[in-house]
Amino acid sequence: MIRHDGHQYGTAAQIAHQLGPDITADRVRDWARRSRNPDDPLHGLLPGLHTAGRGRGTTWYRYDQAAQVEAVTRRTLAARGGPARNR
């Protein structure tokens, strides 16, 4: 994880690790993909910051935004009767 302008950023794997054992890097990338879709309820909530580098480069996500998306998706699942974890 890195800090920039007062915010903590991490890769999808780092964010997933911070959010808990039931969150995967693929889930974080899925939230980011959904965030780019104007018709999705997560639109604009988890933009990625892509930096050039070896190979494909690296995409960074803000931890606080990812935590907000996690909370939104958990509330939505709980409201529909889906699985939710107690905090």
Secondary structure, 3 states (H helix, E strand, C coil): CEEECCEEEECHHHHHHHHCCCCCHHHHHHHHHHHCCCCCCCCCCCCCEEECCCCCCEEEEEHHHHHHHHHHHHHHHHHCCCCCCCC
